[in-house]
Amino acid sequence: MPRPRLCRKIKFNPDITYFKPQGVPMRFLEVIELTLEEVEALRLKNIEDLEQTECAKKMNTSQSTFQRILSSAYKKISVALINGKAIEITNENIKKEKSK
């Protein structure tokens, strides 16, 4: 039995949680689920321009776990973009932290 997933610190909560190809009804699309922790990893690394060790500290996780989260996010987004799938941002196992 796998170990239960730990809660991560997330400071970002998106207003929009679905992205899809324009002009294609949702009923025809496969949905790729992107977790809030994956979105937060993308935000910290690509928008805040932090090093992975800094990102990991902010998310209260190890650098190697942060790398796995980031790699998972990149793969899911790539699959969705290349294959014309919708992206849904989900929020499970998350401890939201208020921005200062």
Secondary structure, DSSP 8 states (H G I E B T S, - for coil): -------EEE----S--EE--TT--GGG--EEEEEHHHHHHHIIIIIS---HHHHHHHTTS-HHHHHHHHHHHHHHHHHHHHHT-EEEEE--SEEE----
